[in-house]
Amino acid sequence: MNEHRDSMKRNGPATTSSHAPYQAHRIRTMEMPLFPLKNVVLFPGMVLPLHIFEPRYKEMINRCIEERIPFGVTLIAEGAEVGGSARPHEVGTAARIVRVERLDDGRMNITCIGTQRFRILELHHTQSYLTASVVQYPIVNGATRRATELAERVRPMIVEYVQLLSKASNTKLKLDRLPEDPLTLAFLIAISLQIGPHDKQQLLEAAGVPDILGLETRYLSREAQLLQYMLDTRDEVQSMNGGPTGYVFPN
């Protein structure tokens, strides 16, 4: 898949309690085409470019374009991204197609944006591509005092993290003005964090805004320590790798 670029767009908080047990007969379900990915977790508000080349996904995306329906992006829990079948994680994000570039042989470059989280109730293998019965998975507690407190705690942490990341990568990373809304801030940080897909999936699955922000304080603290260690030891590591021929161990 093509590299993806992240951006954030506000997605308002829901008010339903996620702690109530799931009762499928009381919740409206829908059938959704799924696009399982190996190393990508899509968040609400995140922009995701994709190159579509497999016949099954060309069929799926053409259906989504014609019927003007979203498809679900899910992180693969087990299986391969290309060919064969993959078992996705239970929680994913609906993707709305906002741009299509058609290429030779039916291939496409598409740009999508994440909209709402969903939870998979049942997988279906009746099409050439995977589909599922899903329900919305609302984000709760965005307007609570706890969410506001955690948002204030995490703001300076993300600023420090971006500064350290800029130094470690020798690039000038620009951090725009941080949003005031805890939910928007939580997803902006989730998108921006340079962490593994397993950690990203934990953020996506967290029930509410305080849960997401709480995880992010842990991740930001961990990543900042690692980046600072890299910066503190960079000169030492470079000197160990250097020698009369440029390397300690010649090829």
Beta strands, then each sheet from edge to edge (+ up, - down):
strand 1: 30-37
strand 2: 47-52
strand 3: 71-79
strand 4: 86-88
strand 5: 91-102
strand 6: 108-124
strand 7: 131-136
sheet 1: 2+ 6- 5+ 3- 1- 7+
sheet 2: 2+ 6- 5+ 3- 4+
end
